[in-house]
Amino acid sequence: MNIPTLQITDKGIIAPTTDEVISSLWEMFKSVFGKELNTALNTPQGQLVTSLTAIITDERNQMINLLNQFDPRYAQGIWQDALGHIYFMTRKQGTHANVELLLTGLAGTVIKVGTSFSDDNGRIWQLTHDAIIDASGHIIAPALCTEAGLISAAPDTITGIPKAISGLDRITNPYAAIAGVNEESRIDFEKRRYASVAINSKNTNASTYGAVADLADVKDVYVIDNPTDETIRVGATNYPVIRNSILVSVMGGDDETIARTILTKAGSGCSFNGNTECVIADTENFPVRPPTYKVKFLRPALVPVFFQVTVADRDLLSYQDSEAVKEAIIKAFSSGTAKATIGQPVIASKFICPVAAAIPHLSIVSLKISKEQENWLDMLNIGVDEFPTTTTYQIKIV
């Protein structure tokens, strides 16, 4: 009797079961050693059949896994990267945490872009723009961590000035830093690939979304248009979208690059909404004396999301357990099916499975979320002008 083989059909791969492989091996052995052969698995021949079955099954599983890599719904790693190249896509690398620094010193003091400061953990944060201390003796300046990945900083922990700067007395971060993200996950890459199909089109929400989402350092995008002759209000915060216009809400990325992409994809025949404006010259269609357009888009406000995880047997929860819970929530919050995004509700129940996997020896009584650490809810509505954020310092285990 022959060992049953894999069948590759129009409906997919059909693999024989483990029992079918074992049965065929026993038939083969009996044809060689006689039909009276003892088939107990604890015999030498039984051990041999078991080992051969494991080898055959493992090789076939590897083949099935390889064939699945040609399906974008299941592909991962370099196989998913290869599928992405068909759409001229590359996987986004880790992004850098960003923070607003409060610089205090002599009015008129200029702190150059790239100036470095340090936090309590020794990480370096650099200014992204020149900052000039105003007449009040203060200035708020944006900065990025030089190390990419899921990194943050608690309030008032970025205080180090590695190199003395004349006129600068002290620095701090009044608010927690917004964590960066790790390399784009399999799920996030597939979502972006799916959306990128519309990149080559124009004048649709899908084409604008796909193109902006594909830009470097863009963390999140929300796109909606208003084709009516009246102002409408959208999302949980009732954000106004003027008539015959498009609203593009973007977290991360370069202002001018985003504005140019919006103009290219949404076109010049509509109005724009938002709190950030760039003047863009249409050099793509008019290389000589190009017309210019004022393009607006929305930079969403940062909304803190606090977590309260209640577990049974709190006394059994170790420091390592607490850190594992926080890490699981932060990872789920920034990637995958539970990823918190602009204009979409944050649902507490989506974080239960990641937390349960992190501490399987303890029972989760409840998991709640809040914007102000008071009204603990099962769901938080997020507006199109809001971007949900969280840090390990906003996660409480009780």
Salt bridges, closest charged atoms under 4 A:
ASP71 OD2 - ARG73 NH2 2.70
ASP81 OD1 - ARG91 NH2 2.89
GLU147 OE1 - ARG123 NE 3.56
GLU184 OE1 - ARG192 NH2 2.77
GLU190 OE1 - ARG193 NE 2.87
ASP214 OD1 - ARG192 NH1 2.25
ASP255 OD1 - ARG299 NH2 2.57
GLU256 OE2 - ARG260 NH2 3.93
ASP321 OD2 - HIS361 NE2 3.10
ASP378 OD1 - LYS368 NZ 2.68
GLU386 OE1 - LYS371 NZ 3.77
